[in-house]
Amino acid sequence: MTSDDLKLICLEAIAAAIAKTGPRRGALLAKCPPLGTDAAAAWQAIMFYAAPERCGLGHQVLFTERQEAIYREISAALVSGDPLGLTASVSIH
């Protein structure tokens, strides 16, 4: 998997971890998406950065290689202050 592929996968996972309807539209989901999904890995990475007490280590222990890569990529982007190197031409709608 190339870094561009991983970036696209991360963007799709982040989009899946964001509420699409209701009063919290555009905000991170209140609960973690189902275990075993890319959205769960993205949610865990974002929530670990924002509110680590809400993260379950059990989810992280059971990550697949793909989910681990998503988690690490998003975590590194958040810590470095570079949200996945997004440009105006890339959108997560």
C-alpha positions as semicolon CSV with decimal commas, in nm:
position;residue;x (nm);y (nm);z (nm)
1;M;0,000;0,000;0,000
2;T;0,149;0,334;-0,105
3;S;0,135;0,646;0,108
4;D;-0,124;0,799;-0,130
5;D;-0,341;0,488;-0,093
6;L;-0,305;0,504;0,284
7;K;-0,396;0,873;0,283
8;L;-0,716;0,802;0,087
9;I;-0,804;0,512;0,315
10;C;-0,750;0,739;0,618
11;L;-0,971;1,010;0,471
12;E;-1,248;0,758;0,406
13;A;-1,211;0,618;0,758
14;I;-1,230;0,968;0,911
15;A;-1,538;1,045;0,702
16;A;-1,702;0,725;0,829
17;A;-1,627;0,825;1,191
18;I;-1,808;1,159;1,155
19;A;-2,181;1,207;1,212
20;K;-2,368;1,262;0,885
21;T;-2,710;1,365;1,020
22;G;-2,871;1,520;1,323
23;P;-2,760;1,802;1,548
24;R;-2,403;1,668;1,569
25;R;-2,359;1,660;1,191
26;G;-1,993;1,708;1,105
27;A;-1,871;1,615;1,455
28;L;-1,696;1,297;1,560
29;L;-1,940;1,019;1,648
30;A;-2,020;0,997;2,018
31;K;-1,949;0,622;2,027
32;C;-1,681;0,422;1,855
33;P;-1,793;0,256;1,530
34;P;-1,803;-0,126;1,529
35;L;-1,480;-0,305;1,608
36;G;-1,296;-0,428;1,302
37;T;-1,377;-0,132;1,078
38;D;-1,147;0,136;0,943
39;A;-1,380;0,394;1,099
40;A;-1,312;0,244;1,443
41;A;-0,937;0,287;1,392
42;A;-0,986;0,650;1,284
43;W;-1,222;0,719;1,575
44;Q;-0,976;0,568;1,824
45;A;-0,687;0,778;1,688
46;I;-0,883;1,102;1,698
47;M;-1,037;1,031;2,036
48;F;-0,701;0,927;2,185
49;Y;-0,572;1,269;2,085
50;A;-0,879;1,461;2,208
51;A;-1,001;1,260;2,509
52;P;-0,782;0,956;2,586
53;E;-1,000;0,846;2,876
54;R;-1,272;0,751;2,623
55;C;-1,051;0,508;2,429
56;G;-1,064;0,135;2,476
57;L;-0,731;-0,040;2,465
58;G;-0,914;-0,361;2,375
59;H;-0,997;-0,218;2,035
60;Q;-0,636;-0,122;1,975
61;V;-0,511;-0,466;2,073
62;L;-0,741;-0,628;1,817
63;F;-0,652;-0,399;1,524
64;T;-0,553;-0,565;1,198
65;E;-0,240;-0,447;1,017
66;R;-0,451;-0,216;0,801
67;Q;-0,628;-0,064;1,101
68;E;-0,297;-0,023;1,284
69;A;-0,157;0,165;0,983
70;I;-0,465;0,391;0,978
71;Y;-0,436;0,455;1,352
72;R;-0,065;0,538;1,331
73;E;-0,104;0,764;1,027
74;I;-0,386;0,967;1,181
75;S;-0,215;0,984;1,521
76;A;0,111;1,105;1,366
77;A;-0,075;1,367;1,163
78;L;-0,257;1,497;1,471
79;V;0,057;1,513;1,684
80;S;0,259;1,686;1,412
81;G;-0,018;1,938;1,346
82;D;-0,036;1,828;0,982
83;P;-0,383;1,679;0,928
84;L;-0,275;1,418;0,675
85;G;-0,120;1,680;0,451
86;L;-0,460;1,778;0,320
87;T;-0,476;2,040;0,052
88;A;-0,766;2,241;-0,083
89;S;-0,799;1,987;-0,366
90;V;-0,872;1,699;-0,127
91;S;-1,205;1,676;0,050
92;I;-1,360;1,419;0,285
93;H;-1,726;1,485;0,198
